[in-house]
Amino acid sequence: MKTTGNTIFISGGSAGIGLAIAKKLHAEGNKIIINGRNEERLQKALSELDGAAAIVGDLANESDRIKIADELKNKYSDVNIIINNAGAAFGYLLSEQTNALEKAQIEMNVNYFAIIHFNELMIPHLLQKQEAAVVNISSLAVYGSHKFLPTYGATKAALHSYTVALRYTYEEQKNLQIYEVYPPLTNTEFSSYIGGENGIPPSEVADELLIGLKDNLFDIPVGETKIYAAAVGEAMAKIASQANH
């Protein structure tokens, strides 16, 4: 799809991967609207994005999702790309008394349920555009769990399954494209407690997303994730080949 002249909403856009994506797409000549829960952090991010806008709100909260969607449709009615980047993750061990249920519920709400609802609110609007897209930021965790992130991987696997279904649902509507980006460990504040300093820079995720948009590559593995994606692709091709013989 086109990568300039869009109006793009990015949740969790005040830092990390979200801010890197905002900077990259802003530099390409797109109008950027970032979202986050903290006004001060949003204003700091806006100082690096000349002409961009911000909407304060917590997408984990249903009433905030409705408010943000309404503001987008009414105040920024030209919005045609939604990037669902905001996420939650807890690092802990299941062997510890750390209330795993509560943590899993928070992760699943932010990483899965909130995205489903927000897309449901916005897709009718996007379908009215000549060219539009939904981008779900997934994770390497789709391919397996980690003992220090014991419930996070399940939320991203759920998001992946939903994204595939969403793509199938709208495959006949050529004006709406559904993308999924799979970052590996990335050097952000979000992942600092699990060794994020050893990860790739968030700008690499933004670079890969831009390539994916330009080339209509709906699945966008990044860095180490490419190894896993290639292995799964080969296995699926082998299964398909055997089924046809």
C-alpha positions as CSV (number, residue, x, y, z in Angstrom):
1,M,0.0,0.0,0.0
2,K,1.0,3.6,-0.2
3,T,3.5,4.7,2.5
4,T,3.0,8.4,2.3
5,G,0.0,10.7,2.7
6,N,-1.7,8.5,5.2
7,T,-3.1,9.5,8.6
8,I,-1.9,6.9,11.1
9,F,-2.9,6.2,14.7
10,I,-0.3,4.4,16.8
11,S,-1.2,3.2,20.3
12,G,1.6,3.1,22.8
13,G,3.3,5.7,20.6
14,S,5.1,7.8,23.2
15,A,8.1,5.5,23.6
16,G,9.8,2.3,22.4
17,I,8.6,0.5,19.3
18,G,5.6,2.8,19.0
19,L,7.7,6.0,19.0
20,A,10.2,4.5,16.5
21,I,7.4,3.6,14.1
22,A,5.9,7.1,14.6
23,K,9.2,8.7,13.7
24,K,9.8,6.4,10.7
25,L,6.3,7.0,9.2
26,H,6.4,10.7,10.0
27,A,9.6,11.0,8.0
28,E,7.8,9.3,5.1
29,G,5.3,12.1,4.9
30,N,2.4,10.8,7.0
31,K,0.3,12.5,9.5
32,I,0.8,10.8,12.9
33,I,-1.5,10.5,15.9
34,I,0.0,8.9,18.9
35,N,-1.7,7.5,22.0
36,G,-0.6,6.8,25.5
37,R,-1.7,7.0,29.1
38,N,0.8,9.7,30.2
39,E,0.3,13.3,29.0
40,E,3.9,14.3,29.9
41,R,5.4,11.4,27.9
42,L,3.1,12.1,25.0
43,Q,4.2,15.8,24.9
44,K,7.8,14.8,25.0
45,A,7.3,12.5,22.0
46,L,5.4,15.2,20.1
47,S,8.5,17.4,20.4
48,E,10.2,14.9,18.1
49,L,7.3,14.7,15.7
50,D,6.6,18.1,14.2
51,G,3.0,18.5,13.4
52,A,1.8,15.2,15.0
53,A,-1.1,15.0,17.4
54,A,-1.8,13.0,20.5
55,I,-4.8,11.4,22.2
56,V,-4.4,10.6,25.9
57,G,-6.2,7.5,27.1
58,D,-5.9,4.0,28.3
59,L,-6.9,1.5,25.6
60,A,-7.1,-1.2,28.3
61,N,-10.3,0.6,29.5
62,E,-13.5,0.1,27.5
63,S,-14.8,3.7,28.0
64,D,-11.4,5.1,26.9
65,R,-11.4,2.9,23.8
66,I,-14.8,4.2,22.8
67,K,-13.7,7.8,23.5
68,I,-10.5,7.5,21.5
69,A,-12.3,5.8,18.6
70,D,-14.9,8.6,18.6
71,E,-12.2,11.3,18.6
72,L,-10.4,9.7,15.7
73,K,-13.6,9.4,13.6
74,N,-14.8,12.9,14.4
75,K,-11.6,15.0,14.8
76,Y,-9.2,13.0,12.6
77,S,-11.7,11.6,10.1
78,D,-9.0,11.0,7.5
79,V,-7.3,8.3,9.7
80,N,-6.8,5.3,7.5
81,I,-4.1,3.2,9.3
82,I,-4.4,1.8,12.8
83,I,-1.3,0.4,14.5
84,N,-2.1,-1.6,17.6
85,N,1.2,-1.4,19.4
86,A,0.3,-0.9,23.1
87,G,1.0,-3.9,25.2
88,A,1.5,-5.3,28.7
89,A,3.9,-8.0,30.0
90,F,4.8,-9.2,33.4
91,G,8.1,-11.0,34.1
92,Y,7.9,-13.5,36.9
93,L,8.1,-17.2,37.8
94,L,5.1,-19.4,38.1
95,S,6.8,-21.0,41.1
96,E,6.6,-17.7,43.0
97,Q,3.4,-16.5,44.8
98,T,2.9,-13.7,42.4
99,N,-0.8,-13.8,41.5
100,A,-0.4,-15.2,38.1
101,L,-4.1,-15.1,37.4
102,E,-4.3,-11.3,37.9
103,K,-1.2,-10.7,35.7
104,A,-2.5,-13.0,33.0
105,Q,-5.9,-11.2,33.0
106,I,-4.2,-7.8,32.6
107,E,-2.0,-9.1,29.8
108,M,-4.8,-10.7,27.9
109,N,-7.0,-7.7,28.2
110,V,-4.4,-5.3,26.9
111,N,-2.8,-7.6,24.3
112,Y,-5.9,-9.3,23.0
113,F,-9.4,-8.2,24.1
114,A,-8.7,-4.5,23.9
115,I,-7.4,-4.8,20.3
116,I,-10.4,-6.8,19.2
117,H,-12.7,-4.2,20.5
118,F,-10.8,-1.2,19.2
119,N,-10.6,-2.8,15.7
120,E,-14.3,-3.5,15.9
121,L,-14.9,0.2,16.6
122,M,-12.6,1.4,13.8
123,I,-12.9,-1.0,11.0
124,P,-16.3,0.3,9.7
125,H,-14.6,3.7,9.4
126,L,-11.5,2.2,7.7
127,L,-13.7,0.4,5.1
128,Q,-14.9,3.7,3.8
129,K,-11.4,4.7,2.9
130,Q,-9.9,4.1,-0.6
131,E,-6.9,2.4,1.1
132,A,-6.6,1.4,4.7
133,A,-4.8,-1.0,7.0
134,V,-4.8,-2.5,10.5
135,V,-1.4,-3.4,11.9
136,N,-1.2,-5.6,14.9
137,I,2.2,-5.6,16.7
138,S,2.7,-9.2,17.8
139,S,5.9,-10.9,19.0
140,L,8.5,-13.6,18.7
141,A,6.6,-15.0,21.7
142,V,3.9,-16.3,19.2
143,Y,6.3,-19.2,18.5
144,G,6.9,-20.2,22.1
145,S,6.8,-19.3,25.8
146,H,9.5,-18.2,28.2
147,K,9.6,-19.1,31.9
148,F,10.2,-15.5,32.9
149,L,7.2,-14.4,30.8
150,P,5.0,-17.3,31.5
151,T,1.6,-15.9,30.4
152,Y,2.6,-13.2,27.9
153,G,3.3,-15.6,25.1
154,A,-0.3,-17.0,25.2
155,T,-1.7,-13.5,24.7
156,K,0.4,-12.9,21.6
157,A,-0.5,-16.4,20.2
158,A,-4.1,-15.4,20.7
159,L,-3.5,-12.1,18.9
160,H,-1.9,-13.9,16.0
161,S,-4.8,-16.3,15.6
162,Y,-7.2,-13.4,15.7
163,T,-5.1,-11.5,13.2
164,V,-5.1,-14.4,10.7
165,A,-8.9,-14.7,11.0
166,L,-9.3,-10.9,10.6
167,R,-7.2,-11.1,7.4
168,Y,-9.4,-13.9,6.0
169,T,-12.5,-12.0,6.9
170,Y,-11.6,-9.0,4.9
171,E,-9.6,-10.6,2.1
172,E,-12.3,-9.7,-0.5
173,Q,-12.2,-6.0,0.6
174,K,-9.1,-4.9,-1.3
175,N,-9.1,-1.5,0.3
176,L,-8.4,-2.9,3.8
177,Q,-5.2,-4.8,4.5
178,I,-4.3,-6.6,7.7
179,Y,-0.7,-6.8,8.8
180,E,1.1,-8.5,11.7
181,V,4.6,-7.5,12.9
182,Y,6.7,-10.0,15.0
183,P,9.5,-8.2,16.9
184,P,12.0,-10.2,18.8
185,L,13.6,-8.9,22.0
186,T,13.9,-5.2,21.5
187,N,15.9,-2.6,23.4
188,T,13.2,-0.6,25.0
189,E,12.1,0.4,28.5
190,F,9.2,-2.1,28.2
191,S,11.6,-5.1,27.9
192,S,14.4,-3.8,30.2
193,Y,13.6,-6.3,33.0
194,I,14.2,-9.2,30.6
195,G,17.5,-8.1,29.2
196,G,16.1,-5.7,26.6
197,E,19.6,-4.0,26.3
198,N,20.6,-7.2,24.4
199,G,17.8,-6.8,21.9
200,I,17.6,-5.1,18.5
201,P,16.9,-1.3,18.3
202,P,13.3,-0.4,17.9
203,S,14.1,1.5,14.7
204,E,14.7,-1.9,13.1
205,V,11.1,-2.9,13.8
206,A,10.0,0.4,12.2
207,D,12.2,-0.2,9.2
208,E,10.8,-3.7,8.6
209,L,7.2,-2.4,9.0
210,L,7.8,0.2,6.3
211,I,9.2,-2.4,3.9
212,G,6.2,-4.6,4.7
213,L,3.7,-1.8,3.9
214,K,5.5,-0.9,0.7
215,D,5.6,-4.5,-0.5
216,N,2.3,-5.7,0.8
217,L,4.0,-8.3,3.1
218,F,1.2,-9.0,5.5
219,D,3.3,-11.1,7.9
220,I,6.4,-9.1,9.0
221,P,8.9,-11.1,11.1
222,V,11.8,-9.0,12.4
223,G,15.3,-10.0,13.3
224,E,15.5,-13.4,15.0
225,T,11.8,-14.0,14.3
226,K,12.7,-14.6,10.7
227,I,14.4,-17.9,11.6
228,Y,11.2,-19.2,13.3
229,A,8.9,-17.9,10.6
230,A,11.0,-19.6,7.9
231,A,11.1,-22.9,9.8
232,V,7.3,-22.9,10.3
233,G,6.8,-22.0,6.6
234,E,9.0,-24.9,5.5
235,A,7.2,-27.3,7.8
236,M,3.8,-26.2,6.5
237,A,4.9,-26.5,2.9
238,K,6.1,-30.0,3.6
239,I,2.8,-31.0,5.2
240,A,0.9,-29.6,2.3
241,S,3.1,-31.4,-0.2
242,Q,2.6,-34.7,1.6
243,A,-1.2,-34.2,1.7
244,N,-1.3,-33.8,-2.0
245,H,0.4,-37.1,-2.7
